[in-house]
Amino acid sequence: MRIKWYIWVLIALGVILLPFGGFLLFPLIKMKLSKKPVQTGSDAVRGQRNKNPFNLRVSLNAWRGKITENKQDEEFEEFENYLYGLRAGLINIRTHIGRGKNTLTLLMNTLSPKHENPTNNFIQFICDSSGLGANEVFVFDKETAFKIAVPIVKFESDYKLTQSEFKEVWELL
């Protein structure tokens, strides 16, 4: 098979221009490739397997419905059912908002640090879904909690939180 002449020209231009323009293009390419609106793979499966849609890490908190015996996952909390996992996640969010993490930027930099997740993409995903601004100050109320919980559990564990399920969890708070 013969390679067309214009393919050779493109290859030659790439070899010549890459050292000069590569350092400008690489951050753009990296940013485009790193955008992922929803977690996939083991973390998404893990959140569902553990009935922990917020992917809360193991802690000393005595969450209602927390599995403590015969745990399968040493890093993340496990719950008896999704309602308890959702409840724990909402309580965690409420606690952090009460401590002054009352913007999506402050909250998500605490809950989902850059060494664990693409935090900026995560914040943008929540903003796009909730209609809240990244640095907009908010309070923990039923409406706002639902607006931010839906995209967080979608991103963390590909969990689809319904409004009726949220209402049931809200009553457990």
Residue pairs with C-beta under 8 A, 6 or more apart in sequence:
34 118
34 121
35 118
35 121
36 118
36 121
37 121
37 125
37 155
38 44
38 125
38 154
38 155
38 158
39 47
39 117
39 155
39 156
39 157
39 158
40 158
43 55
43 156
43 157
44 156
44 157
44 158
46 52
46 55
46 73
46 76
46 157
47 53
47 54
47 55
47 76
47 153
47 156
47 157
47 158
47 159
48 157
48 158
48 159
49 72
49 73
50 72
50 73
50 76
50 77
50 78
50 79
50 85
51 78
51 79
51 80
51 81
51 82
51 84
51 85
52 76
52 77
52 78
52 79
52 85
52 88
52 89
52 157
53 82
53 85
53 86
53 89
53 153
53 156
53 157
53 159
53 161
54 85
54 86
54 88
54 89
54 92
54 152
54 153
54 156
54 157
55 76
55 156
55 157
56 63
56 76
56 77
56 85
56 88
56 89
56 92
57 75
57 76
57 77
58 73
58 74
58 75
58 76
58 77
59 77
61 88
63 77
63 79
63 84
63 87
63 88
63 91
64 84
64 87
64 88
64 172
65 79
65 80
65 81
65 83
65 84
65 85
65 87
65 88
66 77
66 78
66 79
66 80
66 84
66 88
67 77
67 78
67 79
67 80
71 78
72 78
77 85
77 88
79 85
79 88
82 159
82 165
83 165
83 168
83 169
83 172
84 172
86 149
86 153
86 161
86 165
86 166
86 169
87 169
87 172
87 173
89 149
89 152
89 153
90 145
90 149
90 169
90 170
90 173
91 173
92 111
93 107
93 111
93 140
93 145
93 148
93 149
93 152
94 140
94 145
94 173
96 107
96 110
96 111
97 107
97 138
97 139
97 140
98 140
100 106
101 107
101 110
102 137
102 138
102 139
103 134
103 135
103 136
103 137
103 138
104 123
104 126
104 127
104 130
104 132
104 133
104 134
104 135
104 136
104 148
105 123
105 134
105 135
107 148
108 119
108 122
108 123
108 126
109 119
112 119
112 122
112 156
113 119
122 155
123 134
124 134
125 151
125 154
125 155
126 132
126 148
126 151
126 152
126 155
127 133
127 134
128 151
129 147
129 150
129 151
129 154
130 147
130 148
130 150
130 151
131 147
132 138
132 144
132 147
132 148
138 144
142 170
145 166
145 170
146 163
146 166
149 161
149 166
150 161
150 166
153 159
153 161
154 160
154 161
